[in-house]
Amino acid sequence: MIGQLRGKILEKQPPLLLLDVNGVGYEIDAPMSTFYRLPEKGQEVTLLTHLVVREDAHYLFGFYTGEEKSLFRTLLKVNGVGPKLALTILSSIEPDEFVRCIVNNEPDNLVRVPGVGKKTAERLIIEMRDKLSGWQSNTPMDLSVLKNVEKNGRNQVIQDAISAMVALGYKPPEASRAIAKIDDGHMNSEALIRGALRAI
């Protein structure tokens, strides 16, 4: 099992990261809660990882904090929740807010997350409430610190956001409409993705 990787960031295309670890490039899927904390391309980062092994492929998921990794693994234990939905949940709602919804029995807030219907929300609450009752966050998300748009231009920022939405399961036209609806001309790709996920 690969539990941690340290390397240089080669590519950042949410939700995909390409990490150079001693000359080996690892493709890693990461939630937006991790992307907000990542340094710029070319810099080193240490990520906690979780490997999902299937008959046809191996999938590596990366997390900036132990809390994110722990929550991801807890989500995978819920009946009907796979890695893709778990990643979408962590990308759509802050870990602390998600835990609050679970502990306080707030299914109406959970159904706002893409891919989470009423039955799934109720199942999440039933199966995770006891496991998360003692949750304490040591590294709360600071949404006031968003990364500057990179030099590759506004069109590339929008395209990166659309690509990430498609990777999360949305059709290209739907992703394009969602991004266009909330784009104010200043947000970076991570902020666009988070806003579009909330808006859909």
C-alpha positions in Angstrom: 0.0 0.0 0.0 1.3 3.5 -0.9 0.6 5.7 2.1 2.5 8.8 1.3 4.4 10.4 -1.6 6.8 13.4 -1.7 7.7 14.9 -5.0 7.6 17.8 -7.4 4.3 18.9 -8.9 4.4 18.6 -12.7 0.8 19.1 -13.6 -2.3 20.4 -11.9 -5.5 19.7 -13.7 -8.2 19.2 -11.0 -9.0 16.6 -9.9 -5.7 15.2 -11.4 -2.2 15.8 -10.2 1.0 14.5 -11.8 3.7 14.1 -9.1 7.4 13.5 -10.0 8.8 11.2 -7.3 12.5 10.5 -8.0 11.9 10.4 -11.7 8.6 8.4 -11.6 5.4 10.2 -12.4 2.4 9.4 -10.3 -1.1 10.3 -11.4 -3.1 11.2 -8.3 -6.7 12.2 -8.0 -7.2 14.8 -5.2 -10.2 16.7 -3.9 -10.6 20.4 -4.2 -9.9 20.8 -0.4 -6.4 19.5 -1.2 -6.0 21.6 -4.4 -6.6 24.8 -2.4 -3.5 24.1 -0.3 -1.1 23.0 -3.0 2.0 25.0 -3.9 2.6 26.1 -7.5 3.9 23.7 -10.2 7.5 22.9 -9.9 7.5 22.9 -6.1 7.6 19.9 -3.8 4.7 18.7 -1.8 4.0 15.8 0.5 0.7 14.0 0.1 -1.0 11.3 2.1 -2.3 8.7 -0.3 -4.9 5.9 -0.6 -4.6 3.2 -3.2 -7.7 1.6 -4.7 -7.0 -1.6 -6.5 -9.5 -3.0 -9.0 -9.3 -5.7 -11.6 -8.8 -3.3 -14.5 -6.8 -0.5 -12.9 -5.1 1.0 -9.8 -6.3 4.4 -8.6 -4.2 6.6 -6.3 -5.9 9.3 -4.3 -4.0 12.1 -2.6 -4.7 14.3 0.4 -3.0 17.3 2.0 -4.1 16.4 5.5 -4.7 13.3 7.5 -8.3 14.5 8.2 -9.1 14.5 4.5 -7.7 11.0 4.1 -9.5 9.7 7.2 -12.8 11.2 6.0 -12.3 9.7 2.5 -11.7 6.2 4.0 -14.7 6.6 6.2 -16.8 7.5 3.2 -15.6 4.4 1.3 -17.1 2.2 4.1 -20.6 3.5 3.5 -22.7 1.2 1.4 -23.0 2.6 -2.2 -20.2 5.2 -1.9 -17.3 4.6 -4.1 -14.0 6.6 -4.6 -15.5 8.9 -7.2 -18.5 9.9 -5.1 -16.2 10.3 -2.0 -13.9 12.6 -4.0 -16.9 14.6 -5.3 -18.1 15.0 -1.7 -14.8 16.3 -0.5 -14.6 18.6 -3.5 -18.0 20.1 -3.0 -18.2 20.7 0.8 -15.6 21.5 3.4 -14.7 18.5 5.6 -15.8 20.4 8.8 -19.1 21.4 7.2 -19.8 17.8 6.0 -19.1 16.4 9.4 -21.4 19.0 11.0 -24.2 17.9 8.6 -23.7 14.3 9.5 -23.5 14.8 13.3 -26.5 17.3 13.3 -28.6 15.1 11.1 -29.0 17.6 8.2 -29.8 15.6 5.0 -31.2 18.6 3.2 -27.7 20.2 3.2 -26.1 17.0 2.0 -28.4 16.6 -1.0 -26.9 19.8 -2.4 -23.7 17.8 -3.1 -23.6 16.4 -6.7 -24.4 12.7 -6.8 -26.0 12.7 -3.3 -29.7 12.0 -3.3 -32.1 11.8 -0.4 -31.5 8.1 0.2 -27.7 8.5 0.0 -27.8 11.4 2.4 -29.8 9.4 4.9 -27.5 6.5 4.5 -24.4 8.7 5.1 -25.9 10.1 8.3 -26.9 6.6 9.6 -23.6 4.9 8.9 -21.2 7.8 9.7 -22.7 9.6 12.6 -21.1 7.5 15.3 -17.8 7.3 13.5 -17.6 11.1 13.2 -19.0 12.1 16.6 -15.6 12.9 18.0 -14.3 14.7 14.9 -12.0 17.7 15.6 -10.3 19.7 12.8 -6.8 20.8 13.4 -6.3 22.5 10.1 -9.5 24.4 9.1 -9.8 25.6 5.5 -9.1 29.2 4.9 -11.2 30.1 1.9 -10.0 33.7 2.0 -6.7 32.5 0.6 -7.2 31.6 -3.0 -4.4 31.1 -5.5 -3.8 33.7 -8.2 -4.7 32.8 -11.7 -1.7 31.3 -13.5 0.0 32.9 -16.5 -1.6 30.6 -19.0 -4.5 32.9 -19.5 -8.2 33.1 -18.7 -9.3 30.7 -21.3 -7.0 28.0 -19.9 -8.4 28.6 -16.4 -11.9 28.1 -17.7 -11.0 25.0 -19.7 -9.2 23.5 -16.7 -12.4 24.0 -14.6 -14.6 22.5 -17.3 -12.2 19.5 -17.6 -12.3 18.9 -13.9 -16.2 19.0 -13.9 -16.2 16.5 -16.7 -13.8 14.3 -14.8 -16.3 14.4 -11.9 -19.0 13.0 -14.1 -20.7 16.0 -15.7 -21.4 16.3 -19.4 -19.3 19.0 -21.2 -22.3 21.3 -22.0 -23.6 21.1 -18.4 -20.1 21.9 -17.1 -19.7 24.8 -19.4 -23.0 26.3 -18.5 -22.3 25.9 -14.8 -18.8 27.6 -15.1 -20.2 30.4 -17.2 -23.0 31.1 -14.8 -20.6 31.8 -11.8 -17.5 33.1 -13.6 -16.8 36.7 -12.6 -13.6 37.0 -14.6 -11.3 36.8 -11.6 -11.7 33.4 -10.0 -9.0 30.7 -10.6 -9.9 27.2 -11.7 -10.3 25.8 -8.2 -12.7 28.6 -7.2 -14.7 28.1 -10.4 -15.0 24.4 -9.8 -16.1 24.8 -6.2 -18.6 27.5 -7.2 -20.0 25.5 -10.1 -20.5 22.4 -7.9 -22.4 24.4 -5.4 -24.5 26.0 -8.1 -25.6 22.8 -9.9 
